[in-house]
Amino acid sequence: MARTAWVDPDECISCGLCIENLPEVFRFADSGKAECYNSAGASEADIQNEAMDPCPVSCIHWKD
């Protein structure tokens, strides 16, 4: 079963990098913070390499 990514809104600085890199997975929530709305929109490797690793505040995590 594929893992699900989530964005910690308390840590997110709304830089938009994850949304720019993977718009099929991330978007801005009404709060102005990024959210993961579709973890199935990209592979785990792409989410890790294109969103989690480059996030400047490391606010994107895998749900346990």
N, CA, C and O atoms as a DFTB+ gen file, in Angstrom:
256 C
 N C O
     1  1       0.845      -1.186       0.000
     2  2       0.000       0.000       0.000
     3  2       0.880       1.236       0.000
     4  3       1.846       1.316       0.760
     5  1       0.558       2.176      -0.831
     6  2       1.346       3.400      -0.956
     7  2       1.198       4.268       0.291
     8  3       0.138       4.330       0.914
     9  1       2.281       4.924       0.625
    10  2       2.242       5.836       1.767
    11  2       1.554       7.142       1.368
    12  3       1.466       7.484       0.189
    13  1       1.075       7.852       2.372
    14  2       0.401       9.129       2.162
    15  2       1.254      10.245       2.737
    16  3       1.726      10.167       3.872
    17  1       1.442      11.275       1.942
    18  2       2.191      12.439       2.403
    19  2       1.239      13.417       3.085
    20  3       0.048      13.461       2.777
    21  1       1.777      14.191       4.005
    22  2       0.991      15.271       4.615
    23  2       1.913      16.442       4.911
    24  3       3.119      16.276       5.095
    25  1       1.323      17.619       4.954
    26  2       2.061      18.854       5.219
    27  2       1.663      19.345       6.602
    28  3       0.478      19.482       6.904
    29  1       2.654      19.608       7.434
    30  2       2.389      20.167       8.764
    31  2       2.139      21.665       8.587
    32  3       3.075      22.407       8.288
    33  1       0.902      22.125       8.765
    34  2       0.592      23.533       8.519
    35  2       1.285      24.487       9.497
    36  3       1.468      25.666       9.193
    37  1       1.667      23.978      10.660
    38  2       2.362      24.822      11.629
    39  2       3.797      25.110      11.203
    40  3       4.394      26.092      11.644
    41  1       4.348      24.254      10.348
    42  2       5.722      24.426       9.883
    43  2       5.799      25.052       8.491
    44  3       6.808      25.669       8.151
    45  1       4.744      24.904       7.681
    46  2       4.741      25.371       6.293
    47  2       4.865      26.893       6.240
    48  3       4.206      27.607       6.995
    49  1       5.726      27.381       5.329
    50  2       5.911      28.830       5.150
    51  2       5.277      29.311       3.838
    52  3       5.521      30.442       3.419
    53  1       4.480      28.480       3.196
    54  2       3.751      28.827       1.978
    55  2       4.664      29.253       0.834
    56  3       4.326      30.156       0.069
    57  1       5.811      28.607       0.718
    58  2       6.745      28.976      -0.354
    59  2       6.256      28.512      -1.716
    60  3       6.598      29.120      -2.731
    61  1       5.458      27.441      -1.760
    62  2       4.889      26.949      -3.001
    63  2       5.770      26.016      -3.803
    64  3       5.387      25.614      -4.902
    65  1       6.931      25.659      -3.295
    66  2       7.844      24.792      -4.041
    67  2       7.212      23.437      -4.347
    68  3       7.318      22.948      -5.472
    69  1       6.562      22.832      -3.372
    70  2       5.933      21.524      -3.599
    71  2       4.818      21.630      -4.626
    72  3       4.629      20.723      -5.436
    73  1       4.088      22.719      -4.595
    74  2       2.985      22.927      -5.536
    75  2       3.525      23.157      -6.945
    76  3       2.974      22.645      -7.919
    77  1       4.581      23.911      -7.044
    78  2       5.212      24.152      -8.341
    79  2       5.762      22.857      -8.934
    80  3       5.614      22.608     -10.130
    81  1       6.399      22.029      -8.095
    82  2       7.014      20.793      -8.570
    83  2       6.007      19.680      -8.816
    84  3       6.159      18.913      -9.767
    85  1       4.979      19.579      -7.978
    86  2       3.997      18.483      -8.081
    87  2       2.570      19.006      -7.897
    88  3       1.932      18.711      -6.886
    89  1       2.065      19.778      -8.863
    90  2       0.705      20.326      -8.712
    91  2      -0.387      19.259      -8.708
    92  3      -1.514      19.524      -8.290
    93  1      -0.055      18.058      -9.173
    94  2      -1.025      16.973      -9.147
    95  2      -1.127      16.319      -7.769
    96  3      -1.968      15.446      -7.553
    97  1      -0.270      16.745      -6.837
    98  2      -0.249      16.188      -5.480
    99  2      -0.527      17.262      -4.421
   100  3      -1.242      17.013      -3.451
   101  1       0.042      18.452      -4.614
   102  2      -0.053      19.515      -3.614
   103  2      -0.804      20.723      -4.154
   104  3      -0.806      20.985      -5.357
   105  1      -1.441      21.455      -3.245
   106  2      -2.130      22.706      -3.582
   107  2      -2.146      23.570      -2.329
   108  3      -1.815      23.108      -1.237
   109  1      -2.535      24.832      -2.501
   110  2      -2.710      25.699      -1.346
   111  2      -4.095      25.464      -0.759
   112  3      -5.089      25.430      -1.484
   113  1      -4.151      25.302       0.556
   114  2      -5.419      25.174       1.283
   115  2      -5.995      26.578       1.486
   116  3      -5.326      27.573       1.207
   117  1      -7.204      26.651       1.961
   118  2      -7.828      27.942       2.241
   119  2      -7.021      28.757       3.237
   120  3      -7.102      29.985       3.251
   121  1      -6.249      28.079       4.063
   122  2      -5.417      28.754       5.070
   123  2      -4.209      29.445       4.451
   124  3      -3.530      30.229       5.115
   125  1      -3.937      29.153       3.170
   126  2      -2.752      29.709       2.517
   127  2      -1.531      28.827       2.654
   128  3      -0.471      29.136       2.109
   129  1      -1.672      27.735       3.376
   130  2      -0.583      26.772       3.548
   131  2      -0.740      25.660       2.530
   132  3      -1.843      25.404       2.049
   133  1       0.359      24.997       2.201
   134  2       0.303      23.871       1.278
   135  2      -0.404      22.695       1.935
   136  3      -0.374      22.534       3.155
   137  1      -1.037      21.880       1.108
   138  2      -1.648      20.644       1.578
   139  2      -1.466      19.583       0.510
   140  3      -1.382      19.884      -0.681
   141  1      -1.406      18.347       0.953
   142  2      -1.355      17.212       0.041
   143  2      -2.788      16.749      -0.159
   144  3      -3.424      16.259       0.774
   145  1      -3.294      16.904      -1.372
   146  2      -4.667      16.521      -1.651
   147  2      -4.766      15.223      -2.452
   148  3      -5.853      14.668      -2.610
   149  1      -3.617      14.737      -2.960
   150  2      -3.665      13.549      -3.811
   151  2      -2.310      12.838      -3.812
   152  3      -1.537      12.992      -4.757
   153  1      -2.021      12.078      -2.787
   154  2      -0.746      11.345      -2.728
   155  2      -0.597      10.363      -3.877
   156  3       0.523      10.008      -4.242
   157  1      -1.703       9.921      -4.448
   158  2      -1.645       8.984      -5.565
   159  2      -1.297       9.683      -6.885
   160  3      -1.156       9.024      -7.916
   161  1      -1.160      11.001      -6.857
   162  2      -0.877      11.756      -8.066
   163  2       0.549      11.642      -8.551
   164  3       0.858      12.067      -9.664
   165  1       1.420      11.079      -7.745
   166  2       2.828      10.892      -8.124
   167  2       3.373       9.710      -7.340
   168  3       2.790       9.288      -6.341
   169  1       4.483       9.189      -7.798
   170  2       5.104       8.069      -7.094
   171  2       5.696       8.547      -5.763
   172  3       5.954       9.735      -5.571
   173  1       5.902       7.601      -4.862
   174  2       6.552       7.945      -3.591
   175  2       7.917       8.561      -3.836
   176  3       8.304       9.514      -3.160
   177  1       8.645       8.023      -4.798
   178  2       9.981       8.553      -5.102
   179  2       9.895       9.991      -5.582
   180  3      10.704      10.825      -5.175
   181  1       8.923      10.300      -6.444
   182  2       8.775      11.676      -6.923
   183  2       8.386      12.619      -5.795
   184  3       8.904      13.732      -5.710
   185  1       7.477      12.183      -4.927
   186  2       7.079      13.024      -3.797
   187  2       8.292      13.283      -2.900
   188  3       8.517      14.413      -2.466
   189  1       9.059      12.249      -2.627
   190  2      10.255      12.393      -1.796
   191  2      11.258      13.342      -2.446
   192  3      11.752      14.267      -1.802
   193  1      11.556      13.108      -3.730
   194  2      12.617      13.847      -4.416
   195  2      12.220      15.240      -4.878
   196  3      13.065      16.132      -4.945
   197  1      10.949      15.440      -5.198
   198  2      10.499      16.710      -5.763
   199  2       9.811      17.627      -4.759
   200  3       9.637      18.816      -5.028
   201  1       9.417      17.091      -3.606
   202  2       8.714      17.906      -2.621
   203  2       9.350      17.824      -1.234
   204  3       9.714      18.846      -0.653
   205  1       9.482      16.612      -0.710
   206  2       9.996      16.475       0.658
   207  2      11.444      16.931       0.796
   208  3      11.762      17.760       1.649
   209  1      12.310      16.393      -0.039
   210  2      13.740      16.712       0.090
   211  2      14.046      18.190      -0.143
   212  3      14.841      18.757       0.607
   213  1      13.446      18.849      -1.158
   214  2      13.781      20.258      -1.373
   215  2      13.013      21.249      -0.487
   216  3      13.312      22.442      -0.517
   217  1      12.049      20.793       0.285
   218  2      11.269      21.702       1.139
   219  2      12.212      22.451       2.080
   220  3      12.960      21.825       2.830
   221  1      12.184      23.782       2.046
   222  2      13.139      24.542       2.862
   223  2      12.931      24.427       4.367
   224  3      13.851      24.709       5.136
   225  1      11.743      24.021       4.803
   226  2      11.490      23.885       6.244
   227  2      11.146      22.456       6.653
   228  3      10.762      22.213       7.798
   229  1      11.283      21.506       5.721
   230  2      11.042      20.078       5.997
   231  2       9.695      19.834       6.669
   232  3       9.615      19.122       7.671
   233  1       8.636      20.427       6.115
   234  2       7.315      20.289       6.733
   235  2       6.454      19.212       6.092
   236  3       5.311      19.016       6.505
   237  1       6.982      18.502       5.081
   238  2       6.212      17.444       4.425
   239  2       6.718      16.112       4.955
   240  3       7.920      15.847       4.962
   241  1       5.792      15.288       5.394
   242  2       6.127      14.029       6.052
   243  2       5.285      12.888       5.491
   244  3       4.279      13.120       4.820
   245  1       5.695      11.675       5.765
   246  2       4.882      10.494       5.466
   247  2       4.030      10.177       6.676
   248  3       4.522      10.186       7.805
   249  1       2.766       9.898       6.454
   250  2       1.896       9.442       7.542
   251  2       2.298       8.034       7.907
   252  3       2.628       7.232       7.034
   253  1       2.274       7.727       9.187
   254  2       2.580       6.376       9.653
   255  2       1.394       5.473       9.516
   256  3       1.472       4.294       9.861
